[in-house]
Amino acid sequence: MRFHPLRVREVERLTDDSVAVAFEVPPELHGTFRHVPGQHVTLRREVDGAEVRRTYSVCSPAVPAPAEPVLRVGIRLVEGGAFSAHAVKELSAGDTVDVMPPTGRFTLRPRPGRFAAVVGGSGITPVLSIAATLLAEEPDARFCLVRTDRTAASAMFLDEVAELKDRHPDRFHLVHTLSREERQAGLPTGRLDAERLAALLPALLPVPDVDGWFLCGPHGLVRESERALTALGVPAAAVHQEIFHVDDASPAEEKRTAARTAPGGSKLTATLDGRMGVWPAAEGETLLETVLRNRSDAPYACKGGVCGTCRVRLVSGEVSMDRNFALEPEEVSAGYVLACQSRPVTETVEVDFDA
């Protein structure tokens, strides 16, 4: 996949620290940018003389052809985030941003059934697209959304979620909790941990009858939600998750990683866009770092093992993957790794970005 320059149609202020950015998609790219609910796009722009990239989920409902695809993403300001700071404070209608076509496997194609989500903060973004598309296209579907935010003022897409509730009152169930703000009605203030969720979810819906669970947001919330669902007997295959941010690797993690990499470096063979290259990989270097030294068009975004943009199939050899917050267990079993988190263990390694 490659980037396409798209014009910004609108930048809408959602909260003090977040915006929704809508892009114009020219007719010749309608097929390229038609997304599956829950997918994300990688954005690229030059900020202060340096190229920055970031992946953001599409919040708009998916529309079938021949309708024009609606490409709108939610962006929240994060500490130290060069792209998010630029988008929230400086980006405006008429600007041009390089955008990669939609990708990602945190998705739900509309079908009959009962579905539920637990989201925190900006984790509402992909789930908004999932729920809105499902309820609009499938009359025999129901959706329960449990969302948590620090305060009511910090909650993104309040109007859009309220409209969903008004449009589908019998099929859309919303529970909104706040972790740092008291209010007169609703659930008690506080963080949603595994114990709270294990008590709350069965009171909201018949847990065994849910066909799919979608967990999205900070690492801590997703892990606590996963623990709660496990305790409630939900099979792992029914749980889908997407993490937006994790802390940097600790010195202990980096030390363990260094101990597992091939001493003296390796030889890396990589196929990208139908072209194969063979390059030396320095000791301790990730697959992505090696490829980028030789092919600037290698796909990547977060470099933190979260977005999955750099997903590759391991053809031969062995690698050590530091972190994985993007690949499903079945993808790992099928031989896929994250290039930004994987370092060669054997003297030769071959990967395929096109697989």
Contacts in CASP RR format, 6 or more apart in sequence:
PFRMAT RR
TARGET T0000
AUTHOR 0000-0000-0000
METHOD contacts of the structure
MODEL  1
MRFHPLRVREVERLTDDSVAVAFEVPPELHGTFRHVPGQHVTLRREVDGA
EVRRTYSVCSPAVPAPAEPVLRVGIRLVEGGAFSAHAVKELSAGDTVDVM
PPTGRFTLRPRPGRFAAVVGGSGITPVLSIAATLLAEEPDARFCLVRTDR
TAASAMFLDEVAELKDRHPDRFHLVHTLSREERQAGLPTGRLDAERLAAL
LPALLPVPDVDGWFLCGPHGLVRESERALTALGVPAAAVHQEIFHVDDAS
PAEEKRTAARTAPGGSKLTATLDGRMGVWPAAEGETLLETVLRNRSDAPY
ACKGGVCGTCRVRLVSGEVSMDRNFALEPEEVSAGYVLACQSRPVTETVE
VDFDA
1 100 0 8 1.000
1 101 0 8 1.000
1 103 0 8 1.000
1 299 0 8 1.000
2 100 0 8 1.000
2 297 0 8 1.000
3 42 0 8 1.000
3 44 0 8 1.000
3 98 0 8 1.000
3 99 0 8 1.000
3 100 0 8 1.000
4 29 0 8 1.000
4 32 0 8 1.000
4 33 0 8 1.000
4 98 0 8 1.000
4 99 0 8 1.000
4 100 0 8 1.000
4 101 0 8 1.000
5 96 0 8 1.000
5 97 0 8 1.000
5 98 0 8 1.000
5 99 0 8 1.000
6 23 0 8 1.000
6 24 0 8 1.000
6 25 0 8 1.000
6 29 0 8 1.000
6 71 0 8 1.000
6 96 0 8 1.000
6 97 0 8 1.000
6 98 0 8 1.000
6 99 0 8 1.000
7 23 0 8 1.000
7 24 0 8 1.000
7 94 0 8 1.000
7 95 0 8 1.000
7 96 0 8 1.000
8 21 0 8 1.000
8 22 0 8 1.000
8 23 0 8 1.000
8 24 0 8 1.000
8 91 0 8 1.000
8 92 0 8 1.000
8 93 0 8 1.000
8 94 0 8 1.000
8 95 0 8 1.000
8 96 0 8 1.000
8 97 0 8 1.000
9 22 0 8 1.000
9 23 0 8 1.000
9 24 0 8 1.000
9 93 0 8 1.000
9 94 0 8 1.000
10 20 0 8 1.000
10 21 0 8 1.000
10 22 0 8 1.000
10 93 0 8 1.000
11 19 0 8 1.000
11 20 0 8 1.000
11 21 0 8 1.000
11 22 0 8 1.000
11 87 0 8 1.000
11 91 0 8 1.000
11 92 0 8 1.000
11 93 0 8 1.000
12 19 0 8 1.000
12 20 0 8 1.000
12 21 0 8 1.000
12 22 0 8 1.000
13 19 0 8 1.000
14 20 0 8 1.000
14 74 0 8 1.000
14 156 0 8 1.000
14 157 0 8 1.000
15 76 0 8 1.000
15 153 0 8 1.000
15 154 0 8 1.000
15 155 0 8 1.000
15 156 0 8 1.000
16 153 0 8 1.000
16 154 0 8 1.000
17 76 0 8 1.000
17 77 0 8 1.000
17 88 0 8 1.000
17 154 0 8 1.000
18 74 0 8 1.000
18 75 0 8 1.000
18 76 0 8 1.000
18 77 0 8 1.000
18 88 0 8 1.000
18 122 0 8 1.000
18 156 0 8 1.000
19 74 0 8 1.000
19 75 0 8 1.000
19 87 0 8 1.000
19 88 0 8 1.000
19 91 0 8 1.000
20 59 0 8 1.000
20 72 0 8 1.000
20 73 0 8 1.000
20 74 0 8 1.000
20 75 0 8 1.000
20 157 0 8 1.000
21 56 0 8 1.000
21 72 0 8 1.000
21 73 0 8 1.000
21 74 0 8 1.000
21 75 0 8 1.000
21 87 0 8 1.000
21 91 0 8 1.000
21 97 0 8 1.000
22 60 0 8 1.000
22 70 0 8 1.000
22 71 0 8 1.000
22 72 0 8 1.000
23 71 0 8 1.000
23 72 0 8 1.000
23 97 0 8 1.000
23 99 0 8 1.000
25 33 0 8 1.000
25 68 0 8 1.000
25 69 0 8 1.000
25 71 0 8 1.000
27 68 0 8 1.000
30 65 0 8 1.000
30 66 0 8 1.000
30 68 0 8 1.000
30 69 0 8 1.000
31 65 0 8 1.000
31 69 0 8 1.000
32 101 0 8 1.000
33 41 0 8 1.000
33 69 0 8 1.000
33 71 0 8 1.000
33 99 0 8 1.000
33 101 0 8 1.000
33 102 0 8 1.000
34 62 0 8 1.000
34 63 0 8 1.000
34 65 0 8 1.000
34 69 0 8 1.000
34 102 0 8 1.000
35 41 0 8 1.000
35 58 0 8 1.000
35 62 0 8 1.000
35 69 0 8 1.000
35 71 0 8 1.000
35 102 0 8 1.000
35 129 0 8 1.000
36 62 0 8 1.000
36 102 0 8 1.000
36 107 0 8 1.000
36 109 0 8 1.000
37 61 0 8 1.000
37 62 0 8 1.000
37 107 0 8 1.000
37 108 0 8 1.000
37 109 0 8 1.000
37 110 0 8 1.000
37 126 0 8 1.000
37 129 0 8 1.000
37 130 0 8 1.000
37 132 0 8 1.000
37 133 0 8 1.000
37 134 0 8 1.000
38 57 0 8 1.000
38 58 0 8 1.000
38 104 0 8 1.000
38 106 0 8 1.000
38 107 0 8 1.000
38 108 0 8 1.000
38 126 0 8 1.000
38 127 0 8 1.000
38 129 0 8 1.000
38 130 0 8 1.000
39 57 0 8 1.000
39 58 0 8 1.000
39 102 0 8 1.000
39 103 0 8 1.000
39 104 0 8 1.000
39 106 0 8 1.000
39 107 0 8 1.000
39 126 0 8 1.000
40 55 0 8 1.000
40 56 0 8 1.000
40 57 0 8 1.000
40 58 0 8 1.000
40 73 0 8 1.000
40 102 0 8 1.000
40 103 0 8 1.000
40 104 0 8 1.000
40 106 0 8 1.000
40 126 0 8 1.000
40 307 0 8 1.000
41 55 0 8 1.000
41 56 0 8 1.000
41 58 0 8 1.000
41 71 0 8 1.000
41 73 0 8 1.000
41 99 0 8 1.000
41 100 0 8 1.000
41 101 0 8 1.000
41 102 0 8 1.000
41 103 0 8 1.000
42 53 0 8 1.000
42 54 0 8 1.000
42 55 0 8 1.000
42 99 0 8 1.000
42 100 0 8 1.000
42 103 0 8 1.000
42 299 0 8 1.000
42 301 0 8 1.000
42 307 0 8 1.000
42 309 0 8 1.000
43 53 0 8 1.000
43 54 0 8 1.000
43 55 0 8 1.000
43 56 0 8 1.000
43 73 0 8 1.000
43 83 0 8 1.000
43 87 0 8 1.000
43 97 0 8 1.000
43 98 0 8 1.000
43 99 0 8 1.000
43 100 0 8 1.000
44 51 0 8 1.000
44 52 0 8 1.000
44 53 0 8 1.000
44 97 0 8 1.000
44 98 0 8 1.000
44 99 0 8 1.000
44 100 0 8 1.000
45 51 0 8 1.000
45 52 0 8 1.000
45 83 0 8 1.000
45 86 0 8 1.000
45 97 0 8 1.000
45 98 0 8 1.000
46 52 0 8 1.000
47 82 0 8 1.000
47 83 0 8 1.000
47 86 0 8 1.000
48 82 0 8 1.000
50 82 0 8 1.000
52 82 0 8 1.000
52 83 0 8 1.000
52 86 0 8 1.000
53 83 0 8 1.000
53 300 0 8 1.000
53 301 0 8 1.000
54 81 0 8 1.000
54 83 0 8 1.000
54 84 0 8 1.000
54 301 0 8 1.000
54 302 0 8 1.000
55 301 0 8 1.000
55 302 0 8 1.000
55 306 0 8 1.000
55 307 0 8 1.000
55 308 0 8 1.000
55 309 0 8 1.000
56 73 0 8 1.000
56 74 0 8 1.000
56 75 0 8 1.000
56 125 0 8 1.000
57 73 0 8 1.000
57 74 0 8 1.000
57 123 0 8 1.000
57 125 0 8 1.000
57 126 0 8 1.000
57 129 0 8 1.000
57 242 0 8 1.000
58 71 0 8 1.000
58 72 0 8 1.000
58 73 0 8 1.000
58 102 0 8 1.000
58 125 0 8 1.000
58 126 0 8 1.000
58 129 0 8 1.000
59 72 0 8 1.000
59 73 0 8 1.000
59 74 0 8 1.000
59 125 0 8 1.000
59 126 0 8 1.000
59 128 0 8 1.000
59 129 0 8 1.000
59 157 0 8 1.000
59 160 0 8 1.000
60 70 0 8 1.000
60 71 0 8 1.000
60 72 0 8 1.000
60 129 0 8 1.000
60 132 0 8 1.000
61 70 0 8 1.000
61 129 0 8 1.000
61 132 0 8 1.000
61 133 0 8 1.000
61 136 0 8 1.000
62 69 0 8 1.000
62 129 0 8 1.000
62 133 0 8 1.000
63 69 0 8 1.000
63 70 0 8 1.000
71 99 0 8 1.000
73 125 0 8 1.000
74 122 0 8 1.000
74 125 0 8 1.000
74 156 0 8 1.000
75 83 0 8 1.000
75 84 0 8 1.000
75 87 0 8 1.000
75 88 0 8 1.000
76 84 0 8 1.000
76 88 0 8 1.000
76 121 0 8 1.000
76 122 0 8 1.000
76 156 0 8 1.000
77 84 0 8 1.000
77 85 0 8 1.000
77 88 0 8 1.000
77 89 0 8 1.000
78 84 0 8 1.000
78 245 0 8 1.000
91 97 0 8 1.000
100 299 0 8 1.000
100 309 0 8 1.000
103 308 0 8 1.000
103 309 0 8 1.000
104 308 0 8 1.000
105 328 0 8 1.000
105 331 0 8 1.000
106 126 0 8 1.000
106 214 0 8 1.000
106 216 0 8 1.000
106 240 0 8 1.000
106 241 0 8 1.000
106 242 0 8 1.000
107 130 0 8 1.000
108 115 0 8 1.000
108 130 0 8 1.000
108 133 0 8 1.000
108 134 0 8 1.000
108 212 0 8 1.000
108 214 0 8 1.000
108 240 0 8 1.000
110 133 0 8 1.000
110 134 0 8 1.000
110 137 0 8 1.000
110 138 0 8 1.000
110 141 0 8 1.000
111 138 0 8 1.000
111 141 0 8 1.000
112 138 0 8 1.000
112 140 0 8 1.000
112 141 0 8 1.000
113 138 0 8 1.000
113 140 0 8 1.000
113 141 0 8 1.000
113 142 0 8 1.000
113 211 0 8 1.000
114 141 0 8 1.000
114 142 0 8 1.000
114 143 0 8 1.000
114 144 0 8 1.000
114 205 0 8 1.000
114 206 0 8 1.000
114 209 0 8 1.000
114 210 0 8 1.000
114 211 0 8 1.000
114 212 0 8 1.000
115 130 0 8 1.000
115 131 0 8 1.000
115 134 0 8 1.000
115 141 0 8 1.000
115 142 0 8 1.000
115 143 0 8 1.000
115 144 0 8 1.000
115 210 0 8 1.000
115 211 0 8 1.000
115 212 0 8 1.000
115 213 0 8 1.000
115 214 0 8 1.000
116 143 0 8 1.000
116 144 0 8 1.000
116 145 0 8 1.000
116 146 0 8 1.000
116 201 0 8 1.000
116 205 0 8 1.000
116 210 0 8 1.000
116 212 0 8 1.000
116 213 0 8 1.000
116 214 0 8 1.000
117 127 0 8 1.000
117 130 0 8 1.000
117 131 0 8 1.000
117 143 0 8 1.000
117 144 0 8 1.000
117 145 0 8 1.000
117 146 0 8 1.000
117 147 0 8 1.000
117 213 0 8 1.000
117 214 0 8 1.000
117 215 0 8 1.000
117 216 0 8 1.000
118 146 0 8 1.000
118 147 0 8 1.000
118 148 0 8 1.000
118 192 0 8 1.000
118 197 0 8 1.000
118 213 0 8 1.000
118 214 0 8 1.000
118 215 0 8 1.000
118 216 0 8 1.000
118 221 0 8 1.000
118 225 0 8 1.000
119 127 0 8 1.000
119 145 0 8 1.000
119 146 0 8 1.000
119 147 0 8 1.000
119 148 0 8 1.000
119 214 0 8 1.000
119 215 0 8 1.000
119 216 0 8 1.000
119 217 0 8 1.000
119 221 0 8 1.000
120 147 0 8 1.000
120 148 0 8 1.000
120 149 0 8 1.000
120 216 0 8 1.000
120 217 0 8 1.000
120 218 0 8 1.000
120 221 0 8 1.000
121 147 0 8 1.000
121 148 0 8 1.000
121 149 0 8 1.000
121 150 0 8 1.000
121 154 0 8 1.000
121 155 0 8 1.000
121 156 0 8 1.000
121 217 0 8 1.000
121 218 0 8 1.000
122 156 0 8 1.000
122 217 0 8 1.000
122 244 0 8 1.000
123 216 0 8 1.000
123 217 0 8 1.000
123 242 0 8 1.000
123 244 0 8 1.000
124 147 0 8 1.000
124 155 0 8 1.000
124 156 0 8 1.000
124 157 0 8 1.000
124 161 0 8 1.000
124 216 0 8 1.000
125 156 0 8 1.000
125 157 0 8 1.000
125 216 0 8 1.000
126 214 0 8 1.000
126 216 0 8 1.000
126 242 0 8 1.000
127 145 0 8 1.000
127 214 0 8 1.000
127 216 0 8 1.000
128 157 0 8 1.000
128 160 0 8 1.000
128 161 0 8 1.000
128 164 0 8 1.000
130 214 0 8 1.000
131 143 0 8 1.000
131 145 0 8 1.000
131 164 0 8 1.000
131 172 0 8 1.000
132 160 0 8 1.000
132 164 0 8 1.000
134 141 0 8 1.000
134 143 0 8 1.000
135 141 0 8 1.000
135 143 0 8 1.000
135 164 0 8 1.000
135 167 0 8 1.000
135 168 0 8 1.000
135 171 0 8 1.000
135 172 0 8 1.000
141 171 0 8 1.000
142 171 0 8 1.000
142 172 0 8 1.000
142 173 0 8 1.000
143 171 0 8 1.000
143 172 0 8 1.000
143 173 0 8 1.000
144 172 0 8 1.000
144 173 0 8 1.000
144 174 0 8 1.000
144 175 0 8 1.000
144 204 0 8 1.000
144 205 0 8 1.000
144 210 0 8 1.000
145 161 0 8 1.000
145 172 0 8 1.000
145 173 0 8 1.000
145 174 0 8 1.000
145 175 0 8 1.000
146 175 0 8 1.000
146 177 0 8 1.000
146 192 0 8 1.000
146 197 0 8 1.000
146 200 0 8 1.000
146 201 0 8 1.000
146 204 0 8 1.000
147 155 0 8 1.000
147 161 0 8 1.000
147 174 0 8 1.000
147 175 0 8 1.000
147 176 0 8 1.000
147 177 0 8 1.000
148 176 0 8 1.000
148 177 0 8 1.000
148 178 0 8 1.000
148 179 0 8 1.000
148 191 0 8 1.000
148 192 0 8 1.000
148 221 0 8 1.000
149 155 0 8 1.000
149 176 0 8 1.000
149 177 0 8 1.000
149 178 0 8 1.000
149 179 0 8 1.000
150 178 0 8 1.000
150 179 0 8 1.000
150 180 0 8 1.000
150 181 0 8 1.000
151 178 0 8 1.000
151 180 0 8 1.000
151 181 0 8 1.000
152 158 0 8 1.000
152 178 0 8 1.000
152 181 0 8 1.000
152 183 0 8 1.000
155 176 0 8 1.000
161 174 0 8 1.000
164 172 0 8 1.000
164 174 0 8 1.000
165 172 0 8 1.000
165 174 0 8 1.000
173 204 0 8 1.000
173 205 0 8 1.000
175 187 0 8 1.000
175 200 0 8 1.000
175 204 0 8 1.000
177 186 0 8 1.000
177 187 0 8 1.000
177 189 0 8 1.000
177 190 0 8 1.000
177 192 0 8 1.000
178 189 0 8 1.000
178 190 0 8 1.000
179 189 0 8 1.000
179 190 0 8 1.000
179 191 0 8 1.000
179 192 0 8 1.000
180 189 0 8 1.000
180 190 0 8 1.000
181 189 0 8 1.000
182 189 0 8 1.000
183 189 0 8 1.000
187 200 0 8 1.000
192 200 0 8 1.000
192 221 0 8 1.000
192 224 0 8 1.000
192 225 0 8 1.000
193 224 0 8 1.000
194 224 0 8 1.000
194 225 0 8 1.000
194 227 0 8 1.000
194 228 0 8 1.000
194 231 0 8 1.000
195 228 0 8 1.000
197 224 0 8 1.000
197 225 0 8 1.000
197 228 0 8 1.000
197 229 0 8 1.000
198 228 0 8 1.000
198 231 0 8 1.000
198 232 0 8 1.000
201 207 0 8 1.000
201 228 0 8 1.000
201 229 0 8 1.000
201 232 0 8 1.000
202 232 0 8 1.000
207 229 0 8 1.000
207 232 0 8 1.000
207 233 0 8 1.000
207 234 0 8 1.000
208 233 0 8 1.000
210 234 0 8 1.000
210 238 0 8 1.000
211 238 0 8 1.000
212 238 0 8 1.000
212 239 0 8 1.000
212 240 0 8 1.000
213 229 0 8 1.000
213 234 0 8 1.000
213 238 0 8 1.000
213 239 0 8 1.000
213 240 0 8 1.000
214 240 0 8 1.000
214 241 0 8 1.000
214 242 0 8 1.000
215 221 0 8 1.000
215 222 0 8 1.000
215 225 0 8 1.000
215 226 0 8 1.000
215 239 0 8 1.000
215 240 0 8 1.000
215 241 0 8 1.000
215 242 0 8 1.000
216 222 0 8 1.000
216 241 0 8 1.000
216 242 0 8 1.000
216 243 0 8 1.000
216 244 0 8 1.000
217 242 0 8 1.000
217 243 0 8 1.000
217 244 0 8 1.000
217 245 0 8 1.000
218 243 0 8 1.000
218 244 0 8 1.000
218 245 0 8 1.000
219 243 0 8 1.000
219 245 0 8 1.000
219 246 0 8 1.000
219 247 0 8 1.000
219 325 0 8 1.000
222 241 0 8 1.000
222 242 0 8 1.000
222 243 0 8 1.000
225 241 0 8 1.000
226 239 0 8 1.000
226 241 0 8 1.000
229 239 0 8 1.000
230 236 0 8 1.000
236 329 0 8 1.000
240 328 0 8 1.000
242 326 0 8 1.000
243 306 0 8 1.000
243 325 0 8 1.000
243 326 0 8 1.000
244 306 0 8 1.000
245 306 0 8 1.000
246 304 0 8 1.000
246 305 0 8 1.000
246 306 0 8 1.000
246 323 0 8 1.000
246 325 0 8 1.000
249 257 0 8 1.000
249 322 0 8 1.000
249 323 0 8 1.000
253 322 0 8 1.000
253 323 0 8 1.000
257 284 0 8 1.000
257 320 0 8 1.000
257 322 0 8 1.000
257 343 0 8 1.000
258 284 0 8 1.000
260 320 0 8 1.000
260 343 0 8 1.000
260 345 0 8 1.000
261 283 0 8 1.000
261 284 0 8 1.000
261 320 0 8 1.000
261 343 0 8 1.000
261 344 0 8 1.000
261 345 0 8 1.000
262 283 0 8 1.000
262 284 0 8 1.000
262 343 0 8 1.000
262 344 0 8 1.000
262 345 0 8 1.000
262 346 0 8 1.000
262 347 0 8 1.000
263 283 0 8 1.000
264 283 0 8 1.000
265 280 0 8 1.000
265 281 0 8 1.000
265 282 0 8 1.000
265 283 0 8 1.000
265 284 0 8 1.000
265 285 0 8 1.000
265 344 0 8 1.000
265 347 0 8 1.000
266 280 0 8 1.000
266 281 0 8 1.000
266 344 0 8 1.000
266 346 0 8 1.000
266 347 0 8 1.000
266 348 0 8 1.000
266 349 0 8 1.000
267 278 0 8 1.000
267 279 0 8 1.000
267 280 0 8 1.000
267 281 0 8 1.000
267 347 0 8 1.000
267 348 0 8 1.000
267 349 0 8 1.000
268 278 0 8 1.000
268 279 0 8 1.000
268 280 0 8 1.000
268 281 0 8 1.000
268 287 0 8 1.000
268 290 0 8 1.000
268 291 0 8 1.000
268 344 0 8 1.000
268 348 0 8 1.000
268 349 0 8 1.000
268 350 0 8 1.000
268 351 0 8 1.000
269 276 0 8 1.000
269 277 0 8 1.000
269 278 0 8 1.000
269 315 0 8 1.000
269 348 0 8 1.000
269 349 0 8 1.000
269 350 0 8 1.000
269 351 0 8 1.000
270 276 0 8 1.000
270 277 0 8 1.000
270 279 0 8 1.000
270 287 0 8 1.000
270 290 0 8 1.000
270 291 0 8 1.000
270 295 0 8 1.000
270 312 0 8 1.000
270 350 0 8 1.000
270 351 0 8 1.000
270 352 0 8 1.000
270 353 0 8 1.000
271 277 0 8 1.000
271 351 0 8 1.000
271 352 0 8 1.000
271 353 0 8 1.000
271 354 0 8 1.000
272 291 0 8 1.000
272 295 0 8 1.000
272 297 0 8 1.000
272 298 0 8 1.000
272 353 0 8 1.000
272 354 0 8 1.000
273 297 0 8 1.000
273 353 0 8 1.000
273 354 0 8 1.000
274 354 0 8 1.000
277 294 0 8 1.000
277 295 0 8 1.000
279 290 0 8 1.000
279 291 0 8 1.000
279 293 0 8 1.000
279 294 0 8 1.000
280 290 0 8 1.000
281 287 0 8 1.000
281 290 0 8 1.000
281 344 0 8 1.000
281 349 0 8 1.000
282 289 0 8 1.000
282 290 0 8 1.000
284 343 0 8 1.000
284 344 0 8 1.000
285 343 0 8 1.000
286 339 0 8 1.000
286 340 0 8 1.000
286 341 0 8 1.000
286 342 0 8 1.000
286 343 0 8 1.000
287 312 0 8 1.000
287 319 0 8 1.000
287 337 0 8 1.000
287 339 0 8 1.000
287 340 0 8 1.000
287 342 0 8 1.000
287 343 0 8 1.000
287 344 0 8 1.000
287 349 0 8 1.000
287 351 0 8 1.000
288 298 0 8 1.000
288 300 0 8 1.000
288 303 0 8 1.000
288 310 0 8 1.000
288 339 0 8 1.000
288 340 0 8 1.000
291 298 0 8 1.000
291 339 0 8 1.000
291 353 0 8 1.000
292 298 0 8 1.000
292 300 0 8 1.000
298 310 0 8 1.000
298 339 0 8 1.000
298 353 0 8 1.000
299 309 0 8 1.000
299 310 0 8 1.000
299 353 0 8 1.000
300 309 0 8 1.000
300 310 0 8 1.000
300 339 0 8 1.000
300 340 0 8 1.000
301 307 0 8 1.000
301 308 0 8 1.000
301 309 0 8 1.000
301 310 0 8 1.000
302 308 0 8 1.000
302 309 0 8 1.000
302 340 0 8 1.000
303 310 0 8 1.000
303 340 0 8 1.000
304 323 0 8 1.000
304 325 0 8 1.000
304 340 0 8 1.000
304 341 0 8 1.000
305 323 0 8 1.000
305 324 0 8 1.000
305 325 0 8 1.000
305 326 0 8 1.000
305 338 0 8 1.000
305 340 0 8 1.000
305 341 0 8 1.000
306 325 0 8 1.000
306 326 0 8 1.000
307 326 0 8 1.000
308 326 0 8 1.000
308 327 0 8 1.000
308 338 0 8 1.000
310 338 0 8 1.000
310 339 0 8 1.000
310 340 0 8 1.000
311 326 0 8 1.000
311 327 0 8 1.000
311 331 0 8 1.000
311 336 0 8 1.000
311 337 0 8 1.000
311 338 0 8 1.000
311 339 0 8 1.000
312 336 0 8 1.000
312 337 0 8 1.000
312 338 0 8 1.000
312 339 0 8 1.000
312 351 0 8 1.000
312 352 0 8 1.000
312 353 0 8 1.000
312 355 0 8 1.000
313 334 0 8 1.000
313 335 0 8 1.000
313 336 0 8 1.000
313 337 0 8 1.000
313 351 0 8 1.000
313 352 0 8 1.000
313 355 0 8 1.000
314 335 0 8 1.000
314 336 0 8 1.000
314 337 0 8 1.000
314 342 0 8 1.000
314 349 0 8 1.000
314 350 0 8 1.000
314 351 0 8 1.000
315 350 0 8 1.000
315 351 0 8 1.000
315 352 0 8 1.000
316 348 0 8 1.000
316 349 0 8 1.000
316 350 0 8 1.000
317 344 0 8 1.000
317 345 0 8 1.000
317 346 0 8 1.000
317 348 0 8 1.000
317 349 0 8 1.000
317 350 0 8 1.000
318 344 0 8 1.000
318 345 0 8 1.000
318 346 0 8 1.000
318 349 0 8 1.000
319 337 0 8 1.000
319 342 0 8 1.000
319 343 0 8 1.000
319 344 0 8 1.000
319 345 0 8 1.000
319 349 0 8 1.000
320 342 0 8 1.000
320 343 0 8 1.000
320 345 0 8 1.000
321 337 0 8 1.000
321 338 0 8 1.000
321 341 0 8 1.000
321 342 0 8 1.000
322 341 0 8 1.000
322 342 0 8 1.000
322 343 0 8 1.000
323 338 0 8 1.000
323 341 0 8 1.000
324 332 0 8 1.000
324 337 0 8 1.000
324 338 0 8 1.000
324 341 0 8 1.000
326 338 0 8 1.000
327 336 0 8 1.000
327 337 0 8 1.000
327 338 0 8 1.000
336 355 0 8 1.000
337 351 0 8 1.000
339 351 0 8 1.000
339 353 0 8 1.000
END
